[in-house]
Amino acid sequence: MIPILEYLAVLALGFAFWLLGRVKPQILAPLGDLVGRLMHHRNTRIALMVVWWWLGWHFFTV
């Protein structure tokens, strides 16, 4: 039961941060702006692809 509550807490926090970015962009940048800024550089895009591959390989194939 505890892992389920932890996942729900992380989901709720993510939603709260998303909402805060939409309502008060001067406090927290909106998610689209953050992703756009992250994906601006080629090295970051490659690093994110490697991280996603690693997560998929280690958690979804076993």
TIZA-415325 format. One record per residue: residue in one letter; residue number from 1; x, y, z of N, C-alpha, C, O in turn. Coordinates in steps of 0.1 Angstrom, whole numbers, plus 5000, padded with zeros to 4 digits. Layout:
BEGIN
+---------+-----+------+------+------+-------+-------+-------+------+------+------+------+------+------+
| residuo | num | n_xx | n_yy | n_zz | ca_xx | ca_yy | ca_zz | c_xx | c_yy | c_zz | o_xx | o_yy | o_zz |
+---------+-----+------+------+------+-------+-------+-------+------+------+------+------+------+------+
|       A | NUM |    X |    Y |    Z |     X |     Y |     Z |    X |    Y |    Z |    X |    Y |    Z |
...
+---------+-----+------+------+------+-------+-------+-------+------+------+------+------+------+------+
END
This chain:
BEGIN
+---------+-----+------+------+------+-------+-------+-------+------+------+------+------+------+------+
| residuo | num | n_xx | n_yy | n_zz | ca_xx | ca_yy | ca_zz | c_xx | c_yy | c_zz | o_xx | o_yy | o_zz |
+---------+-----+------+------+------+-------+-------+-------+------+------+------+------+------+------+
|       M |   1 | 5008 | 4988 | 5000 |  5000 |  5000 |  5000 | 5009 | 5013 | 5000 | 5005 | 5023 | 4994 |
|       I |   2 | 5020 | 5012 | 5007 |  5029 |  5024 |  5007 | 5034 | 5028 | 4994 | 5034 | 5040 | 4991 |
|       P |   3 | 5039 | 5018 | 4985 |  5044 |  5023 |  4972 | 5033 | 5029 | 4964 | 5035 | 5039 | 4956 |
|       I |   4 | 5020 | 5025 | 4965 |  5010 |  5031 |  4957 | 5007 | 5045 | 4962 | 5005 | 5054 | 4954 |
|       L |   5 | 5008 | 5047 | 4975 |  5006 |  5061 |  4981 | 5018 | 5070 | 4976 | 5016 | 5082 | 4974 |
|       E |   6 | 5030 | 5064 | 4976 |  5041 |  5072 |  4971 | 5040 | 5076 | 4957 | 5042 | 5088 | 4953 |
|       Y |   7 | 5035 | 5067 | 4948 |  5033 |  5070 |  4934 | 5022 | 5081 | 4933 | 5024 | 5090 | 4925 |
|       L |   8 | 5012 | 5080 | 4940 |  5001 |  5090 |  4940 | 5006 | 5103 | 4945 | 5002 | 5114 | 4939 |
|       A |   9 | 5015 | 5103 | 4955 |  5020 |  5116 |  4960 | 5029 | 5123 | 4950 | 5028 | 5135 | 4948 |
|       V |  10 | 5037 | 5115 | 4943 |  5045 |  5120 |  4932 | 5037 | 5126 | 4921 | 5040 | 5136 | 4915 |
|       L |  11 | 5026 | 5119 | 4917 |  5017 |  5123 |  4907 | 5010 | 5136 | 4911 | 5009 | 5145 | 4903 |
|       A |  12 | 5006 | 5137 | 4924 |  4999 |  5149 |  4929 | 5009 | 5161 | 4929 | 5005 | 5172 | 4925 |
|       L |  13 | 5021 | 5158 | 4933 |  5032 |  5169 |  4933 | 5034 | 5174 | 4918 | 5035 | 5186 | 4916 |
|       G |  14 | 5035 | 5165 | 4909 |  5037 |  5169 |  4895 | 5026 | 5177 | 4890 | 5028 | 5187 | 4883 |
|       F |  15 | 5013 | 5173 | 4893 |  5002 |  5181 |  4889 | 5002 | 5195 | 4896 | 4999 | 5205 | 4889 |
|       A |  16 | 5006 | 5195 | 4908 |  5006 |  5208 |  4915 | 5017 | 5217 | 4909 | 5014 | 5229 | 4908 |
|       F |  17 | 5028 | 5212 | 4906 |  5039 |  5220 |  4899 | 5034 | 5225 | 4885 | 5036 | 5236 | 4882 |
|       W |  18 | 5027 | 5216 | 4878 |  5022 |  5220 |  4865 | 5012 | 5231 | 4866 | 5012 | 5241 | 4859 |
|       L |  19 | 5003 | 5230 | 4876 |  4993 |  5240 |  4878 | 4999 | 5253 | 4883 | 4995 | 5264 | 4878 |
|       L |  20 | 5009 | 5252 | 4891 |  5016 |  5265 |  4896 | 5023 | 5272 | 4884 | 5022 | 5284 | 4883 |
|       G |  21 | 5028 | 5264 | 4875 |  5035 |  5270 |  4864 | 5025 | 5276 | 4854 | 5028 | 5286 | 4848 |
|       R |  22 | 5013 | 5271 | 4853 |  5002 |  5277 |  4845 | 4996 | 5289 | 4851 | 4993 | 5299 | 4844 |
|       V |  23 | 4994 | 5289 | 4864 |  4987 |  5300 |  4871 | 4997 | 5312 | 4874 | 4994 | 5323 | 4872 |
|       K |  24 | 5009 | 5308 | 4879 |  5019 |  5319 |  4883 | 5032 | 5316 | 4876 | 5041 | 5311 | 4882 |
|       P |  25 | 5033 | 5320 | 4863 |  5045 |  5317 |  4855 | 5057 | 5325 | 4860 | 5069 | 5322 | 4857 |
|       Q |  26 | 5055 | 5336 | 4868 |  5066 |  5343 |  4873 | 5073 | 5336 | 4885 | 5085 | 5339 | 4888 |
|       I |  27 | 5067 | 5327 | 4891 |  5072 |  5319 |  4902 | 5079 | 5306 | 4897 | 5090 | 5303 | 4901 |
|       L |  28 | 5072 | 5299 | 4888 |  5077 |  5286 |  4883 | 5074 | 5286 | 4868 | 5062 | 5288 | 4864 |
|       A |  29 | 5084 | 5284 | 4860 |  5082 |  5284 |  4845 | 5072 | 5272 | 4841 | 5073 | 5262 | 4847 |
|       P |  30 | 5064 | 5275 | 4831 |  5055 |  5265 |  4826 | 5063 | 5253 | 4821 | 5074 | 5254 | 4816 |
|       L |  31 | 5056 | 5241 | 4821 |  5063 |  5229 |  4817 | 5068 | 5230 | 4802 | 5079 | 5225 | 4799 |
|       G |  32 | 5060 | 5235 | 4794 |  5063 |  5236 |  4779 | 5076 | 5245 | 4778 | 5084 | 5241 | 4769 |
|       D |  33 | 5077 | 5255 | 4785 |  5089 |  5264 |  4784 | 5102 | 5256 | 4789 | 5112 | 5257 | 4783 |
|       L |  34 | 5100 | 5249 | 4800 |  5111 |  5241 |  4805 | 5116 | 5230 | 4795 | 5128 | 5228 | 4793 |
|       V |  35 | 5106 | 5223 | 4790 |  5110 |  5213 |  4780 | 5116 | 5219 | 4767 | 5126 | 5213 | 4762 |
|       G |  36 | 5111 | 5230 | 4763 |  5116 |  5237 |  4751 | 5131 | 5241 | 4754 | 5139 | 5240 | 4745 |
|       R |  37 | 5133 | 5246 | 4766 |  5147 |  5250 |  4770 | 5156 | 5238 | 4771 | 5168 | 5239 | 4767 |
|       L |  38 | 5151 | 5227 | 4776 |  5159 |  5215 |  4777 | 5163 | 5209 | 4764 | 5174 | 5205 | 4761 |
|       M |  39 | 5153 | 5209 | 4755 |  5155 |  5203 |  4742 | 5163 | 5212 | 4732 | 5164 | 5209 | 4720 |
|       H |  40 | 5167 | 5224 | 4736 |  5173 |  5233 |  4727 | 5187 | 5228 | 4723 | 5191 | 5230 | 4712 |
|       H |  41 | 5194 | 5222 | 4732 |  5208 |  5217 |  4729 | 5208 | 5202 | 4725 | 5201 | 5194 | 4731 |
|       R |  42 | 5216 | 5199 | 4715 |  5217 |  5186 |  4710 | 5222 | 5176 | 4721 | 5217 | 5165 | 4722 |
|       N |  43 | 5232 | 5180 | 4729 |  5237 |  5171 |  4739 | 5226 | 5167 | 4749 | 5226 | 5155 | 4754 |
|       T |  44 | 5217 | 5176 | 4753 |  5207 |  5173 |  4762 | 5197 | 5163 | 4756 | 5192 | 5154 | 4763 |
|       R |  45 | 5194 | 5165 | 4743 |  5184 |  5156 |  4737 | 5190 | 5142 | 4736 | 5183 | 5132 | 4739 |
|       I |  46 | 5203 | 5140 | 4734 |  5210 |  5127 |  4733 | 5210 | 5121 | 4747 | 5207 | 5109 | 4749 |
|       A |  47 | 5213 | 5129 | 4758 |  5213 |  5124 |  4771 | 5199 | 5120 | 4776 | 5198 | 5109 | 4782 |
|       L |  48 | 5189 | 5127 | 4772 |  5175 |  5123 |  4776 | 5171 | 5110 | 4769 | 5165 | 5101 | 4774 |
|       M |  49 | 5175 | 5108 | 4756 |  5173 |  5096 |  4749 | 5180 | 5084 | 4756 | 5174 | 5073 | 4757 |
|       V |  50 | 5192 | 5086 | 4760 |  5200 |  5075 |  4767 | 5193 | 5072 | 4780 | 5192 | 5060 | 4784 |
|       V |  51 | 5188 | 5082 | 4788 |  5182 |  5079 |  4800 | 5169 | 5071 | 4798 | 5166 | 5062 | 4805 |
|       W |  52 | 5161 | 5075 | 4788 |  5148 |  5068 |  4786 | 5151 | 5054 | 4781 | 5144 | 5045 | 4785 |
|       W |  53 | 5162 | 5052 | 4773 |  5165 |  5038 |  4769 | 5169 | 5030 | 4781 | 5165 | 5019 | 4782 |
|       W |  54 | 5178 | 5036 | 4790 |  5182 |  5029 |  4802 | 5170 | 5025 | 4811 | 5170 | 5014 | 4815 |
|       L |  55 | 5161 | 5034 | 4813 |  5150 |  5031 |  4821 | 5141 | 5020 | 4815 | 5137 | 5011 | 4822 |
|       G |  56 | 5139 | 5021 | 4802 |  5131 |  5011 |  4795 | 5138 | 4997 | 4796 | 5131 | 4987 | 4798 |
|       W |  57 | 5151 | 4997 | 4794 |  5158 |  4984 |  4794 | 5158 | 4978 | 4807 | 5157 | 4966 | 4808 |
|       H |  58 | 5160 | 4986 | 4818 |  5161 |  4980 |  4831 | 5148 | 4978 | 4838 | 5147 | 4969 | 4847 |
|       F |  59 | 5138 | 4985 | 4835 |  5125 |  4983 |  4842 | 5114 | 4977 | 4834 | 5105 | 4970 | 4840 |
|       F |  60 | 5114 | 4978 | 4821 |  5103 |  4972 |  4814 | 5106 | 4959 | 4806 | 5097 | 4953 | 4801 |
|       T |  61 | 5119 | 4955 | 4805 |  5122 |  4943 |  4798 | 5124 | 4931 | 4808 | 5125 | 4920 | 4804 |
|       V |  62 | 5125 | 4934 | 4821 |  5128 |  4923 |  4830 | 5115 | 4918 | 4835 | 5115 | 4909 | 4844 |
+---------+-----+------+------+------+-------+-------+-------+------+------+------+------+------+------+
END
